[in-house]
């Protein structure tokens, strides 16, 4: 059972909560390429080291997140000194250098990686039309796994994505994984992010995803679990796109609906426990969640703003 953390979570009450409830941690942001590798020949290791050191000291596992992602990448990755877009060869060399540097530094300390994150399109296309795809085509995906495997052959390597319970996207991810496996690409698991809400996914959608991905012989981890208290996929973003956080009330109805959703989710997790090797929550408590940055306060986790267990927590642990 894991949780996504920030270095500032290692002080006081937060640290106690992490240590009493979880045995695995993931960096919410500080191991991504932008923060860790802001300039081509310069790595900023301090924050990521802090996460790994905390885990080592307290005997926690670490999931590495994320080696290759279209978001939070530094600008230098894609351009030469004149600002022109680089060739596929140059991009892949840079990617290799990045992946090799991170995986080598934490060899034996990080047991699993989200190697490629969110490469599949939510709309009509198969692959997301990212800068990575524009320059390197789909090859950047297989290559990233090869680079990671070469740097640490023991690390468990995941493809990680969201909306994996929506049939069209699930199908595209399944097809891509099947073809990567057929080509012998070193991929060992699929990360289903699990940014869910009080009304999605349904039990059927969730079970279908677990069964389909398991049928490929891959291990499954739920890598970014939270249950937004607003209806809609991916946390139900406000339509005005405002970043200003409006305090919203955690109503008894929300509390009940969220509790029922968490209950269902964990029933399914237990049913498929042979296929699932990890569950990671995306943030620690309702005091801070990435979903707050989507316009209004959210309450997506099992611990409240005072870090106390919510009713949903009891529903999850008592079965
Ligand atoms: O670091 C800067 C800081 O210097 C600046 O003062 C501040 C002002 O806004 O921004 C800070 O960067 C923010 C960063 O989080 C660290 O707090 C970025 O603006 C913000 O966009 C970034 O958001 C993160 C997001 O990924 C980036 O897309 C969220 O915290 C993080 O929870 C979220 O995590 C992703 C997973 O990696 C992949 N799956 C989806 C998930 C949720 O979007």
Boltz pocket constraint, residues with backbone or C-beta under 6 A from the ligand:
constraints:
  - pocket:
      binder: B
      contacts: [[A, 28], [A, 29], [A, 71], [A, 72], [A, 117], [A, 162], [A, 193], [A, 224], [A, 290]]
      max_distance: 6.0
